[in-house]
Amino acid sequence: MENETHEELKEMEGNKLAVPISIVIAGMIIAAAMVYNNANRMPQTQTLKDSEAQENVRAAAALEEAVLPSDGSILPVTWGNLGARLTSVGAIDADKFKALYDQRGAFTNEYKNLLFGNNDGKLKITKENAGYLLNLFWALGLASKNPILESGEMTNRAYGGPENFASTGGWTVAAGNPMDHYSRHLFFSLTEEQQIVVDKVSRGIYRPCCGNSTHFPDCNHGMAMLGLLELMASQGVGEEEMYQTALTVNSYWFPDTYLTIAQFMKDKGVLWKDVHPQEMLGIDYSSASGYAWVSSQVHGQEQQSGSGCGVDTGQSIAAPKQQSGCGV
């Protein structure tokens, strides 16, 4: 009897041990399965991340191609011999100007021809020559006789006179004082209707380096855009095409800015090819404050454009000594 009771007790104790041991074993099996599944899942997760990264790279490249075509963009104007005419009157000192590029071996045949030759075809702006064209248009806008320079915001005595801006004091490659050429030379005669268009469009084109429109060309970008508008008007370009061209040119002059604006529009479901140029060039997008807001929506913080307002040397915007910055 005692033996039977002893055996029953041993069996009961064995059963008590069997339960926790089975739980431990089951837990080990489950843990091993989880480790196995996680090990198999990790390569898949990494693959997804790599795929997303590649897609982001492709999307960024496509956006850049839309805003800044790698082959450049044809402008609806012919430069002709304006470079030679600008040098002949001293608005551009050829030796000073050429020296900016010669010191780095960057004075290409294209640049030489634009400065000294005769160019019958339409101008083409590219990532490479955008800074050079900026300088040429700057000289043209500064030197071309126009009522906007003679009676517009530039002449407001509250700002100390037109000689106190980056677009005038910063033009260090003229023969003599840049103010000797300010609205002084008649490179083309605009009709009354053409001048009205230039005046109207110039008021609607802003630049992200400051808060002023082209009608107040106090920095190089504004003065250059004014010169381009006058050139377009003189060659019969209409108002709508002026805005489209200005958006194209501004994009090459401020690439980071307009890539950000393009991303903002894309996030709203609007492709760059479908945007309204006049709206994009307005104060809400292209002024310094407008771009800062757009940037905060895309990047989560306000950003500055980063382009300076000095003579472009083909490598970077190297601002010379100026009497004022972009703004007033």
Beta strands, then each sheet from edge to edge (+ up, - down):
strand 1: 73-80
strand 2: 119-125
sheet 1: 1+ 2-
end
